[in-house]
Amino acid sequence: MKIRYKSLIYLMAGAMLLSGCDDFLDVDSRRNITEEDSGVATTPEEYVNGIYGMLTEWDYAFSYLGITEIISDNADKGSSPGDTGGDKDQLDALQFTSSSGSFGAMWANWYKAIGRATYAIQYTESYGLTDESYKNRLIGEAQFLRAFHYFYLVRGWGDVPLQHVDLTARAPKADVYAFIEQDLLEAIDKLPLKTEYASADLGRATKGAAQALLAKVYLYEGKWQQAYDMANTVIASGQYGLEADYATLWRVETENGTESIFEVQARGEVVAHGVQQYTQTQGARGTSGWGWGFNTPSQNLLDAYNAEGDAIRRDATIIFAGETLYDGREVSSAVENPMYNEKAYSSANAGADDADKNIRVLRLAEVYLIKAEAANELGNTSDALTALNIVRARVSLPASTAAGGTALRAAIWNERRLELAFEHDRWFDLIRTGQAQAAMTAAGKTFIVGTHELFPIPYDQLIQTPDMAQNPGY
């Protein structure tokens, strides 16, 4: 990576964009330190880089795991039975409350990132840049990142405040999605293609990243034609391709590779600070281990791989106790948990605090699956099967012959699970597709209909803004 997140964060120390506000929904202009106030000539690019920096925070190494994977049927809490991980035991058992800390951590992180993005846009617009292309690119990056963070919020909580509109009133979900769409459509017009970036800007948001995220947003909204068209645009762009070997997708040699559409960067000219402790928290625990052992693959997920005969993705996703990894590291059979998340593993850093691992966020295989699902919903069975089977062929699975409609829909949903396990979308997919209650029951968890479809508004937020309505059941 060439974007030096952390050095730029230190450069902007003291500004609201770094520390947030007492109330993280309130972007107080007095905390936006100007050049005159700070004595430091901060450039628009540095402010935009500060938004990316939020993606490397500790929250993504622990709280994020809890509310995207541990909560689902893909994962168990892991670690030692007596180690709750703060609230990871509650999330695993679906017994969480508004006081469960992981919700508050990610709510705060995502709103702070949105505040940074909004300020970066305003600052860039008024800074006086004469290079319109460069200026528009920076604004487009900030718009992409703002949309990205609102997408997590609306999927998790439904109606949420639009920070620039009202700090306590929760905007209808449809309005939040409309704002996300607007940001992404404008970003698409402003951003360069992946191949148009200089090597020094590797890892920045691209036109393809905005298009892929918008295709996914349309998918979650059930806007099938728009999702299909936007996915097709990404596929036809010539900017991306599938990696030949699925198992290499999370290794250093494929970082920012042909399949990568957007990923969180973790290295510069020297090893930089990636997602703080992301690898460590998920590493094998105990004898000859290298981590804390959280977010472990569930037996339910293993059974799903085995039922499909999907050995390639199973073995690329799951570290088994007693196995020897691709780099020669031996995993003791005496480690505390029987399975660990291989997609989080770093060969070079293992359990080091400063992970050197890029985190893949959007990649081409998911775009094919978005196209497949949208095509099926539009009644285009042939196109849906073609897109689905491109993904299956890469992992040597036979072509699906599912009939259109319900059968093909189920096949595509299952493919999403097997292809994207531990890429932090499983819970949201279960809610979106209406599978959550059945899936949680099969995983031995009690899903409360009418409550668990949404996360609780964090208790600390309600204390700060008591007029904000809580979600049902909390």
Secondary structure, DSSP 8 states (H G I E B T S, - for coil): ----HHHHHHHTTTSHHHH--SSTT---GGGS--HHHHS----HHHHHHHHHHGGGSGGGGTHHHIIIIITSSSEEEES-TT--TTTHHHHHTT---TT-HHHHHHHHHHHHHHHHHHHHHHHHHHTT-S-HHHHHHHHHHHHHHHHHHHHHHHHHHSSB--TTT-SSS-B-HHHHHHHHHHHHHHHHHH---GGGS-GGGTTS--HHHHHHHHHHHHHHHT-HHHHHHHHHHHHHTSS----S-GGGTTSGGGTT-TTEEEEE--BSSSB---STTHHHHHS--BTT--S--EEEE-HHHHHHHHHHT-HHHHHHHEEETT-B-TTS-B--TTBSSSEEEGGG--TTTTT-SS----EEEEEHHHHHHHHHHHHHHTT-HHHHHHHHHHHHHHTT-------TTHHHHHHHHHHHHHHHTTSS-HHHHHHHHT-HHHHHHHTT----TTTTTS----HHHHHH-TTS---TT-
